[in-house]
Amino acid sequence: MEYDLDSGAHSTYSLHYHLILTTKYRRGVLTEERTQFIHEVISGFTDNYGVELTNLDGKDDHVHILFRAKPTTDLVKFINTVKGATARRIRNEYADELKTELWGDSFWNDSYCLISTGQVSLDVLKQYVENQRE
């Protein structure tokens, strides 16, 4: 099995994450258009954090964000930036439409779910060793 490994100056890695954000009060305010808008906002700053956005999808009350990161990425800072930037931008863009569903400055729930989706196996270790021989 072949794995897609990244490398730095002194490291080889494959760090994949699944981030799930839910809207405040689980309100069904996310449309396809708004989800695409969130994707565009996040894509605008991923390079600043050493992150590659691989997929973003969701339902009316939550989004699934799949991304790759570097070992030096400050995940909490990245997630807080995602939540803050997307909330501000979507509230500015859709203020009139959201005012009856959400009030105050909140858009996302305070909590989030982050799951590492990488897999360590003997095949990965073998591939790493083979790459070191080249």
C-alpha positions as CSV (number, residue, x, y, z in Angstrom):
1,M,0.0,0.0,0.0
2,E,1.4,3.4,-1.0
3,Y,0.9,6.4,1.4
4,D,1.1,10.1,0.6
5,L,3.8,11.3,2.9
6,D,4.9,14.9,3.4
7,S,8.4,15.8,4.5
8,G,10.2,18.6,6.2
9,A,13.9,19.3,6.7
10,H,14.3,16.5,9.2
11,S,10.9,14.7,9.2
12,T,8.5,12.6,7.3
13,Y,4.8,12.8,8.3
14,S,1.2,12.4,7.2
15,L,-1.1,14.4,9.5
16,H,-4.7,14.4,8.4
17,Y,-7.5,15.8,10.6
18,H,-11.3,15.9,10.6
19,L,-12.8,19.0,12.2
20,I,-16.5,19.2,13.0
21,L,-18.1,22.5,13.8
22,T,-21.8,22.9,14.8
23,T,-23.8,26.1,14.6
24,K,-24.9,27.8,17.8
25,Y,-28.0,26.1,19.2
26,R,-27.7,23.7,16.3
27,R,-29.7,26.1,14.2
28,G,-30.2,24.9,10.6
29,V,-28.7,28.0,9.0
30,L,-26.1,26.5,6.7
31,T,-27.1,26.3,3.1
32,E,-25.0,25.0,0.2
33,E,-24.2,28.6,-0.7
34,R,-23.1,29.5,2.9
35,T,-21.0,26.3,3.2
36,Q,-19.2,27.2,0.0
37,F,-18.7,30.7,1.4
38,I,-17.1,29.2,4.5
39,H,-14.9,27.1,2.3
40,E,-13.7,30.2,0.5
41,V,-13.0,32.1,3.7
42,I,-10.9,29.2,5.1
43,S,-9.0,28.7,1.9
44,G,-7.9,32.3,2.2
45,F,-5.7,31.7,5.2
46,T,-4.7,28.1,5.3
47,D,-1.2,28.7,3.9
48,N,-0.5,31.0,6.9
49,Y,-0.9,27.9,9.2
50,G,0.8,25.3,7.1
51,V,-2.6,23.6,6.4
52,E,-4.0,22.2,3.2
53,L,-7.8,22.1,3.0
54,T,-8.8,18.7,1.4
55,N,-12.6,18.8,1.8
56,L,-15.4,20.7,3.4
57,D,-19.0,19.6,3.5
58,G,-21.9,19.5,5.9
59,K,-25.5,19.7,6.7
60,D,-27.7,22.6,7.7
61,D,-26.4,22.7,11.3
62,H,-22.7,21.5,11.0
63,V,-19.7,21.3,8.8
64,H,-17.0,18.7,8.3
65,I,-13.6,20.1,7.5
66,L,-10.9,17.7,6.3
67,F,-7.4,19.1,6.2
68,R,-3.7,18.1,6.3
69,A,-1.3,19.9,8.6
70,K,2.4,20.2,9.3
71,P,3.8,19.0,12.7
72,T,4.5,22.6,13.6
73,T,0.9,23.7,13.0
74,D,-0.7,25.2,16.1
75,L,-4.0,23.3,15.7
76,V,-5.9,25.3,18.5
77,K,-4.8,28.6,17.0
78,F,-5.9,27.4,13.5
79,I,-9.3,26.2,14.7
80,N,-9.9,29.4,16.6
81,T,-9.0,31.4,13.5
82,V,-11.4,29.2,11.4
83,K,-14.2,29.7,13.9
84,G,-13.6,33.5,14.3
85,A,-13.0,34.4,10.7
86,T,-15.9,32.4,9.3
87,A,-18.3,33.6,12.0
88,R,-17.4,37.3,11.3
89,R,-17.5,37.0,7.5
90,I,-20.8,34.9,7.3
91,R,-22.5,37.3,9.8
92,N,-21.5,40.3,7.8
93,E,-22.5,38.7,4.5
94,Y,-25.8,37.2,5.6
95,A,-26.7,39.5,8.5
96,D,-30.4,40.1,7.6
97,E,-31.1,36.5,6.9
98,L,-29.5,35.2,10.1
99,K,-30.9,37.8,12.6
100,T,-34.0,35.7,13.4
101,E,-32.1,32.4,13.8
102,L,-29.0,33.6,15.7
103,W,-28.6,36.6,17.9
104,G,-25.5,38.3,19.4
105,D,-22.1,37.7,18.0
106,S,-22.3,33.9,18.1
107,F,-22.3,31.7,15.0
108,W,-20.6,28.5,16.1
109,N,-21.0,26.5,19.3
110,D,-18.1,27.0,21.7
111,S,-17.0,23.4,21.4
112,Y,-15.6,21.5,18.4
113,C,-14.6,18.0,17.5
114,L,-11.2,17.3,16.1
115,I,-10.3,13.7,15.0
116,S,-6.9,12.6,13.7
117,T,-7.5,10.5,10.6
118,G,-4.0,9.3,10.0
119,Q,-3.1,5.7,10.3
120,V,0.2,4.2,11.5
121,S,0.9,0.7,10.2
122,L,3.8,-1.5,9.3
123,D,3.3,-0.4,5.6
124,V,3.9,3.2,6.5
125,L,7.1,2.3,8.4
126,K,8.3,0.2,5.5
127,Q,7.7,3.1,3.1
128,Y,9.5,5.5,5.3
129,V,12.5,3.2,5.5
130,E,12.5,2.7,1.7
131,N,12.4,6.5,1.1
132,Q,15.3,7.0,3.5
133,R,17.4,4.6,1.3
134,E,16.9,6.6,-1.8
